[in-house]
Amino acid sequence: MSERHSITLTLNGRSVSAEVDARTHLADFLRHQLKLTGTHVDCEHGVCGACNIMLDGRSARSCLMLAVQADGAVIDTVEGLTASGLIADLQQEFVARNALQCGYCTPGVLMTATELLSRVKSRANPSRAEIRDALSGNYCRCTGYHTIVDAIEAVIQRRAGAIS
Amino acid sequence: MKAPIFTYRRPDDLDGALALLADHAGEAQVLAGGQSLMPALNMRLSSPGMLVDINRIGTLRGISDRGNVIRIGALVRHAEVAESSLLTSRVPLIALAMPHVAHMAVRNRGTTCGSLALADPSAEMPAVAVTLDAQIVLHKRGATRTVFARTFFKGLYQTARDDNEIITDVLFPVAQSDEVFGFAELSRRHGDFATVGVAIRARQKPGALEDLSVVFFGSEPTPLLSPSARSVTLPADSTDAALAGAARAMTADMEPIDNHQGRGDTKRKQATVLLQRALRDMLGRIHV
């Protein structure tokens, strides 16, 4: 019988309390207990990036973190970021450029892009090489990387233009 | 692909964590960044009876300047190391190595001290620690000791750390004004574990590099400090042939292991090329 723990976290802007098994990782907690299936699970050992979520404002692998460790944390998933409209421009650009094909890797890629976009200032914007470097932690098995880089670059330029 | 059953404890202070490790020695494992432990649990390569989560222990945070050394606490993430202007300026070898360490989301969680504790043969931080002979600070209940990196790594995933000890800090010596550093690695995908890599520290004399510390990693069970390198002097105007010869003499020290990343003799050739390139880059940066 697995040990149970009570946790309270801020998930997509709302306080959530739950009981979790000690051994349950965050991705399974989100998907199975909370039915938030936007976070995808693939390799479960940190290689593919499909399960990326935002943890306290930065991207993290939800398969490499226990649900009990999210106690007190601020977690955002693709559901929350979509509802908030914070990445609406990014999502529209993905659609416009066919940067999602089967869509399986997309939520994880969006988290990587969200962290990258959080660094956009009027100066020192992430370059195309830096976008590729950041995306090196996400596998797209449709291999549609080029359009993903294009979409992120377009949003970086648009947001930087809006700042300056 | 799901972790086995374990008990989970999250002490608020170091004494609490050390007590748990002392009372459950051999059964309890430390959970810091979890970027290697969690895959091992998910794949059931590891089945500890207890995880001691040290993430709430505030005293293990932080990067600080201690004069001759820079201290990196056990909870300092790779991302924090990469973004530290103190480390970039005072321990430039870390700055050269960091772009090769994992991927963004993993860097946000994984820790320097955790990387040292795991001692993956293809990880960058153990190689950097051996190159600079960093001091690894270990605490157990009632005792503290410091182990130099050059004696810390004992074998494949084997270190001098006992089961009841936590690495609380690592102390990296600050670069001296006459020191020059180099780093190069080969991996299948950028940010993945290295097939083979090399980390280098050298002293610059007028028109030459000498007193080389050359460490190969990824290819051996532990980071390998080249015995041949120490006596080498490299003139700034070394020809490509001379550099290739020097690199070949140093990679002759290697005993590379065959694995899915390639045959041992292939890795030796790859290391020779990486070393030659890194030395060329270093020679280009010395003041003649």
Chai-1 contact restraints between the chains, C-beta under 6 A:
chainA,res_idxA,chainB,res_idxB,connection_type,confidence,min_distance_angstrom,max_distance_angstrom,comment,restraint_id
A,S2,B,I5,contact,1.0,0.0,6.0,A-B,restraint_1
A,E3,B,T7,contact,1.0,0.0,6.0,A-B,restraint_2
A,A22,B,Y8,contact,1.0,0.0,6.0,A-B,restraint_3
A,R23,B,A3,contact,1.0,0.0,6.0,A-B,restraint_4
A,R23,B,I5,contact,1.0,0.0,6.0,A-B,restraint_5
A,E44,B,M1,contact,1.0,0.0,6.0,A-B,restraint_6
A,E44,B,N42,contact,1.0,0.0,6.0,A-B,restraint_7
A,H45,B,P39,contact,1.0,0.0,6.0,A-B,restraint_8
A,H45,B,N42,contact,1.0,0.0,6.0,A-B,restraint_9
A,G46,B,P39,contact,1.0,0.0,6.0,A-B,restraint_10
A,G46,B,V106,contact,1.0,0.0,6.0,A-B,restraint_11
A,N52,B,A105,contact,1.0,0.0,6.0,A-B,restraint_12
A,R58,B,N108,contact,1.0,0.0,6.0,A-B,restraint_13
A,S59,B,M104,contact,1.0,0.0,6.0,A-B,restraint_14
A,S59,B,A105,contact,1.0,0.0,6.0,A-B,restraint_15
A,A60,B,A105,contact,1.0,0.0,6.0,A-B,restraint_16
A,A60,B,N108,contact,1.0,0.0,6.0,A-B,restraint_17
A,A60,B,R109,contact,1.0,0.0,6.0,A-B,restraint_18
A,R61,B,A105,contact,1.0,0.0,6.0,A-B,restraint_19
A,L64,B,G34,contact,1.0,0.0,6.0,A-B,restraint_20
A,L64,B,Q35,contact,1.0,0.0,6.0,A-B,restraint_21
A,L64,B,M38,contact,1.0,0.0,6.0,A-B,restraint_22
A,V68,B,Y8,contact,1.0,0.0,6.0,A-B,restraint_23
A,A134,B,M104,contact,1.0,0.0,6.0,A-B,restraint_24
A,S136,B,H103,contact,1.0,0.0,6.0,A-B,restraint_25
A,S136,B,H190,contact,1.0,0.0,6.0,A-B,restraint_26
A,S136,B,G191,contact,1.0,0.0,6.0,A-B,restraint_27
A,G137,B,H103,contact,1.0,0.0,6.0,A-B,restraint_28
A,G137,B,M104,contact,1.0,0.0,6.0,A-B,restraint_29
A,G137,B,A105,contact,1.0,0.0,6.0,A-B,restraint_30
